[in-house]
Amino acid sequence: MEIIKHNNDYKLWFANLKQTISQAQIKAASRVNYELLDLYWNLGVLIVEKQKTTQWGDKLLETLSDDLTKEFPDIKGFSKINLFYIKKWYLFYNQTDIIIPQLVEQFPEKLKSQKNENTLAFLVKQIPWGHNREIITKCKDLNQAVFYVIKTIQNSWSRAVLLHQIELNLFDRQGKAINNFDISLPKPHSDLAKQMLKDPYCFDFIEQQEPFHERQLQKALTDNLIKLLLELGNGFAFLGKEYHLEIEKNDYYIDLLFYHTQLHCYVVVELKTVKFEPEFAGKLNFYLAAVDTILKTDIDKPSIGLLICKEKNNVLVEFALRNVKAPIGVSEYQLTKIIPDNFKDALPTIEDIEKELNFE
């Protein structure tokens, strides 16, 4: 047996077998989740219809919870509060009869298996119930909720990551960076590239007092690389910081260099801890030309530049990018608001607050 375990052919075969089993487990879990949410959806339908034709109100939820729990003690999810959320979930996605066309475009394979089911209903059943509860609780409208449903499906977000993105207001930041992609990239590549960018970028994981220099910001970001990649979004592969390029015996260093696995292009990121100046776009344009000449291959799309500044004037940015042929986007960044040490002493302690409110 030990001889087989150390055989390279067996190791490779077993690795492939393990991957096959893992994929089957994921599919099985996904199917179980879908069946559970399908049950919840149908429960929502029945509850809403019954409440419309009776005067029972919320007493129906209390009675139904008690009876279902007694009848099916092994099935969780029949508490009164959960039945309340099931009803709320069903009503939330039935605010409109409009089918959002982007859903069909983004999930053609999933929707092939859809029969006569409502498109939104089909997609919200693809994510766990805990995710659904968070989305309908924290999102203001249907468009915002659908955005987070799609992102969860696309990126396989955990609930913690989903909550983090909602708290950082990704919906209002995604695709908002000023750029020249419409004139520098062909469609649909330009549209996909726009959605890659955010404005502002939230570097809330950096606990550092300002002011600081680009080199310090660069180090702080790469020291927290996993969190940086999460903020940048799905598809970014990190290639290096201060990435060296030699041009005509001169040395140049790109702040951060990435490859985007979905857009199939290099992404050059330049960091500025000051407000945007037009000459920044010229330098980034130079770096993009160099990367396209030195690194880009025939199978790669044109490289994209991202300039992240402390602040920017949108009119100045638009003028600076108007005649630039290379695709460039410009965004701001935000850091965690840290209370200065000399101000902390002026804040009341918990004990002071309790004393003031007579909690003692």
C-alpha positions as CSV (number, residue, x, y, z in Angstrom):
1,M,0.0,0.0,0.0
2,E,2.8,2.4,0.9
3,I,4.4,1.8,-2.5
4,I,1.2,2.9,-4.3
5,K,0.8,6.0,-2.1
6,H,4.3,7.2,-3.1
7,N,3.7,6.5,-6.8
8,N,3.5,9.7,-8.8
9,D,0.9,8.3,-11.2
10,Y,-1.3,7.4,-8.2
11,K,-0.7,10.9,-6.6
12,L,-1.9,12.6,-9.8
13,W,-4.8,10.3,-10.2
14,F,-5.9,10.7,-6.6
15,A,-5.6,14.5,-6.8
16,N,-7.9,14.5,-9.8
17,L,-10.3,12.1,-8.0
18,K,-10.3,14.4,-4.9
19,Q,-11.2,17.4,-7.1
20,T,-14.0,15.4,-8.7
21,I,-15.4,14.5,-5.3
22,S,-15.1,18.1,-4.0
23,Q,-16.9,19.4,-7.1
24,A,-19.7,16.9,-6.5
25,Q,-20.0,17.9,-2.9
26,I,-20.3,21.6,-3.9
27,K,-23.0,20.7,-6.5
28,A,-24.8,18.6,-3.9
29,A,-24.7,21.4,-1.3
30,S,-25.9,23.9,-3.9
31,R,-28.8,21.6,-4.8
32,V,-29.8,21.2,-1.2
33,N,-29.6,24.9,-0.7
34,Y,-31.8,25.5,-3.8
35,E,-34.4,23.0,-2.6
36,L,-34.6,24.7,0.8
37,L,-35.0,28.1,-0.6
38,D,-37.6,26.8,-3.1
39,L,-39.5,25.6,-0.1
40,Y,-39.1,29.0,1.6
41,W,-40.3,30.7,-1.6
42,N,-43.4,28.6,-1.8
43,L,-44.1,29.1,1.9
44,G,-43.9,32.9,1.3
45,V,-46.4,32.6,-1.5
46,L,-48.8,30.6,0.7
47,I,-48.4,32.9,3.7
48,V,-49.0,36.1,1.6
49,E,-52.1,34.6,-0.1
50,K,-53.6,33.4,3.2
51,Q,-53.1,36.7,4.9
52,K,-54.8,38.5,2.0
53,T,-58.0,36.4,2.5
54,T,-58.1,36.3,6.3
55,Q,-58.0,38.7,9.2
56,W,-55.4,36.6,11.0
57,G,-52.4,39.0,10.5
58,D,-49.2,38.1,12.3
59,K,-51.1,35.6,14.4
60,L,-50.9,33.3,11.4
61,L,-47.1,33.3,11.6
62,E,-47.1,32.5,15.3
63,T,-49.6,29.7,14.9
64,L,-47.9,28.3,11.7
65,S,-44.5,28.4,13.4
66,D,-45.8,26.4,16.4
67,D,-47.6,23.8,14.2
68,L,-44.7,23.3,11.7
69,T,-42.2,23.0,14.5
70,K,-44.2,20.3,16.2
71,E,-45.0,18.5,12.9
72,F,-41.4,18.6,11.6
73,P,-39.1,18.8,14.6
74,D,-36.0,17.8,12.6
75,I,-36.4,20.8,10.2
76,K,-35.0,24.1,11.3
77,G,-36.2,27.4,9.9
78,F,-39.9,27.4,11.1
79,S,-39.5,29.9,13.9
80,K,-41.8,32.9,13.9
81,I,-38.9,35.3,13.1
82,N,-37.8,33.2,10.2
83,L,-41.3,32.9,8.8
84,F,-41.4,36.7,9.0
85,Y,-38.2,36.9,6.9
86,I,-39.5,34.3,4.4
87,K,-42.6,36.5,3.8
88,K,-40.5,39.6,3.6
89,W,-38.1,38.0,1.1
90,Y,-40.9,36.8,-1.1
91,L,-42.5,40.2,-1.1
92,F,-39.2,42.1,-1.7
93,Y,-38.6,40.3,-5.0
94,N,-42.2,40.7,-6.1
95,Q,-42.2,44.5,-6.1
96,T,-42.1,44.5,-9.8
97,D,-42.9,42.2,-12.8
98,I,-40.0,43.6,-14.7
99,I,-37.4,41.0,-15.7
100,I,-33.9,42.6,-15.5
101,P,-32.2,41.8,-18.9
102,Q,-28.7,41.8,-17.4
103,L,-29.5,38.7,-15.4
104,V,-30.1,36.7,-18.5
105,E,-26.9,38.0,-20.1
106,Q,-24.7,37.3,-17.1
107,F,-26.1,33.8,-16.2
108,P,-27.0,32.1,-19.5
109,E,-25.9,28.7,-18.3
110,K,-27.9,28.8,-15.0
111,L,-31.0,30.1,-16.7
112,K,-31.0,27.3,-19.3
113,S,-32.2,25.0,-16.5
114,Q,-34.9,27.6,-15.5
115,K,-38.4,26.4,-16.6
116,N,-41.3,28.8,-16.0
117,E,-39.8,30.3,-12.9
118,N,-39.4,34.0,-12.3
119,T,-35.9,35.0,-13.2
120,L,-35.2,36.8,-10.0
121,A,-36.7,34.0,-7.9
122,F,-34.5,31.5,-9.7
123,L,-31.3,33.5,-9.0
124,V,-31.9,34.4,-5.4
125,K,-32.3,30.7,-4.6
126,Q,-28.7,30.2,-5.8
127,I,-27.2,31.8,-2.7
128,P,-27.6,30.7,1.0
129,W,-30.5,31.8,3.1
130,G,-28.3,33.8,5.5
131,H,-27.0,35.8,2.6
132,N,-30.6,36.5,1.4
133,R,-31.7,37.7,4.8
134,E,-28.8,40.1,5.0
135,I,-29.4,41.5,1.5
136,I,-33.1,42.2,2.0
137,T,-32.5,43.7,5.4
138,K,-29.7,46.0,4.4
139,C,-30.5,47.0,0.8
140,K,-32.7,50.0,0.1
141,D,-34.1,48.9,-3.2
142,L,-34.4,46.0,-5.7
143,N,-31.6,47.1,-8.0
144,Q,-29.1,47.3,-5.1
145,A,-30.2,43.9,-3.8
146,V,-29.9,42.3,-7.2
147,F,-26.4,43.7,-7.6
148,Y,-25.3,42.0,-4.4
149,V,-27.0,38.7,-5.4
150,I,-25.2,38.7,-8.7
151,K,-21.8,39.6,-7.0
152,T,-22.3,36.8,-4.5
153,I,-23.0,34.2,-7.2
154,Q,-20.1,35.4,-9.4
155,N,-17.5,35.6,-6.6
156,S,-18.8,32.9,-4.2
157,W,-18.7,35.4,-1.4
158,S,-19.0,34.2,2.2
159,R,-21.6,36.0,4.3
160,A,-18.8,38.0,6.1
161,V,-17.4,39.2,2.7
162,L,-20.9,40.1,1.5
163,L,-21.6,42.1,4.7
164,H,-18.2,43.8,4.3
165,Q,-19.0,44.8,0.7
166,I,-22.5,46.1,1.7
167,E,-21.0,48.1,4.6
168,L,-18.4,49.6,2.2
169,N,-21.3,50.5,-0.2
170,L,-19.8,48.7,-3.2
171,F,-23.1,49.2,-5.1
172,D,-22.5,53.0,-5.3
173,R,-18.7,52.7,-6.0
174,Q,-18.6,50.0,-8.6
175,G,-17.9,51.3,-12.1
176,K,-17.9,54.9,-11.0
177,A,-14.3,55.9,-11.8
178,I,-13.7,58.5,-14.4
179,N,-12.1,56.9,-17.5
180,N,-11.6,57.2,-21.2
181,F,-12.5,53.5,-22.0
182,D,-15.2,54.5,-24.5
183,I,-12.6,56.0,-26.8
184,S,-9.7,53.7,-26.0
185,L,-11.2,50.2,-25.9
186,P,-13.7,48.4,-28.1
187,K,-17.0,47.2,-26.9
188,P,-17.9,45.1,-25.0
189,H,-14.4,45.2,-23.5
190,S,-14.8,48.8,-22.5
191,D,-18.0,48.1,-20.6
192,L,-16.3,45.2,-18.7
193,A,-13.3,47.4,-17.9
194,K,-15.6,50.1,-16.5
195,Q,-17.1,47.6,-14.1
196,M,-13.7,46.6,-12.9
197,L,-13.0,50.1,-11.4
198,K,-14.4,51.7,-8.3
199,D,-14.5,55.2,-6.9
200,P,-13.5,55.6,-4.2
201,Y,-11.4,52.7,-3.2
202,C,-11.8,51.9,0.5
203,F,-8.5,51.0,2.1
204,D,-10.1,50.7,5.5
205,F,-7.6,48.0,6.5
206,I,-4.7,50.5,6.6
207,E,-4.2,51.8,10.1
208,Q,-1.8,54.6,9.5
209,Q,-1.8,58.3,10.2
210,E,-1.6,60.7,7.3
211,P,0.3,62.4,5.8
212,F,2.5,59.7,4.3
213,H,4.3,59.1,0.9
214,E,3.4,56.8,-2.0
215,R,6.1,54.3,-0.9
216,Q,4.4,54.0,2.5
217,L,1.0,53.6,1.0
218,Q,2.4,51.0,-1.4
219,K,3.9,49.0,1.4
220,A,0.8,49.2,3.5
221,L,-1.3,47.8,0.6
222,T,1.0,45.0,-0.2
223,D,1.4,44.1,3.5
224,N,-2.4,43.5,3.4
225,L,-2.4,41.9,-0.1
226,I,-5.4,39.6,0.5
227,K,-7.5,42.5,1.7
228,L,-6.3,44.7,-1.2
229,L,-7.3,42.0,-3.7
230,L,-10.7,41.7,-2.1
231,E,-11.2,45.5,-2.5
232,L,-9.9,45.6,-6.1
233,G,-12.4,42.8,-7.0
234,N,-12.5,39.4,-8.6
235,G,-10.0,38.6,-11.3
236,F,-6.9,40.6,-10.1
237,A,-3.7,38.6,-10.0
238,F,-0.8,40.4,-8.2
239,L,2.5,40.5,-10.1
240,G,4.6,42.8,-8.0
241,K,5.2,46.1,-6.4
242,E,7.8,48.6,-7.8
243,Y,7.8,46.4,-10.9
244,H,11.0,47.1,-12.8
245,L,11.1,48.1,-16.4
246,E,14.3,48.9,-18.3
247,I,13.9,51.2,-21.3
248,E,16.9,52.4,-23.2
249,K,19.1,51.7,-20.2
250,N,16.9,53.7,-17.9
251,D,15.2,52.1,-14.9
252,Y,11.5,52.7,-14.2
253,Y,9.3,51.3,-11.5
254,I,5.6,50.7,-11.6
255,D,3.9,51.1,-8.2
256,L,1.7,48.0,-8.5
257,L,1.3,45.6,-11.4
258,F,-1.6,43.1,-11.8
259,Y,-2.9,40.8,-14.5
260,H,-6.7,40.7,-14.8
261,T,-7.7,37.1,-15.5
262,Q,-11.2,37.9,-16.8
263,L,-10.2,40.9,-19.0
264,H,-7.0,39.2,-20.1
265,C,-4.9,42.3,-19.7
266,Y,-2.2,43.8,-17.5
267,V,-3.4,46.5,-15.1
268,V,-0.9,49.2,-14.1
269,V,-1.7,50.9,-10.8
270,E,-0.1,54.2,-9.8
271,L,-0.6,55.6,-6.3
272,K,-0.6,59.2,-5.4
273,T,-1.1,60.5,-1.8
274,V,-1.9,64.0,-3.1
275,K,-4.7,65.4,-5.3
276,F,-4.8,64.6,-9.0
277,E,-2.5,66.6,-11.3
278,P,-2.8,66.3,-15.2
279,E,0.8,65.2,-15.5
280,F,0.0,62.0,-13.6
281,A,-2.0,60.8,-16.5
282,G,1.0,61.4,-18.8
283,K,3.3,59.3,-16.7
284,L,0.8,56.4,-16.5
285,N,0.3,56.6,-20.3
286,F,4.1,56.1,-20.6
287,Y,4.0,53.1,-18.4
288,L,1.1,51.5,-20.3
289,A,3.0,52.0,-23.6
290,A,6.0,50.3,-22.0
291,V,4.0,47.4,-20.6
292,D,2.3,46.8,-24.0
293,T,5.7,46.8,-25.7
294,I,7.7,44.7,-23.2
295,L,5.2,42.4,-21.5
296,K,2.0,42.1,-23.6
297,T,1.7,39.2,-25.9
298,D,-0.6,38.6,-28.9
299,I,-3.2,36.9,-26.7
300,D,-3.4,39.8,-24.3
301,K,-5.8,42.7,-24.6
302,P,-4.5,46.3,-24.3
303,S,-3.2,47.1,-20.8
304,I,-5.3,49.3,-18.5
305,G,-4.0,52.0,-16.2
306,L,-5.5,52.9,-12.8
307,L,-4.5,56.0,-11.0
308,I,-5.5,56.1,-7.4
309,C,-5.2,59.6,-5.8
310,K,-6.0,61.1,-2.4
311,E,-8.5,63.4,-4.1
312,K,-9.4,64.6,-7.6
313,N,-11.3,67.3,-9.5
314,N,-13.5,65.4,-12.0
315,V,-13.3,68.2,-14.6
316,L,-9.5,68.2,-14.6
317,V,-9.5,64.4,-14.9
318,E,-11.8,64.5,-17.9
319,F,-9.7,67.1,-19.6
320,A,-6.4,65.2,-18.9
321,L,-7.8,62.0,-20.3
322,R,-9.6,63.4,-23.4
323,N,-6.8,63.0,-25.9
324,V,-5.0,60.1,-24.2
325,K,-5.2,57.0,-26.4
326,A,-4.3,54.4,-23.7
327,P,-7.2,53.2,-21.4
328,I,-6.9,55.0,-18.0
329,G,-9.2,55.3,-15.1
330,V,-8.8,57.7,-12.2
331,S,-10.2,57.1,-8.7
332,E,-9.8,58.4,-5.1
333,Y,-9.0,56.3,-2.0
334,Q,-10.3,56.5,1.5
335,L,-8.7,55.3,4.7
336,T,-10.1,54.4,8.1
337,K,-10.9,57.4,10.1
338,I,-8.4,57.1,13.0
339,I,-8.8,59.3,16.0
340,P,-5.5,61.2,16.7
341,D,-3.8,60.2,20.0
342,N,-3.9,63.7,21.4
343,F,-7.7,63.8,20.8
344,K,-8.4,60.4,22.4
345,D,-7.7,61.8,25.9
346,A,-10.5,64.4,25.4
347,L,-13.1,61.7,24.8
348,P,-15.3,60.5,27.7
349,T,-14.7,56.9,28.9
350,I,-17.4,54.3,29.2
351,E,-17.4,54.9,33.0
352,D,-17.9,58.6,32.5
353,I,-20.9,58.0,30.2
354,E,-22.5,55.5,32.6
355,K,-22.0,58.0,35.5
356,E,-23.6,60.8,33.4
357,L,-26.6,58.6,32.6
358,N,-26.9,57.4,36.2
359,F,-26.3,53.7,35.2
360,E,-24.3,53.1,38.4
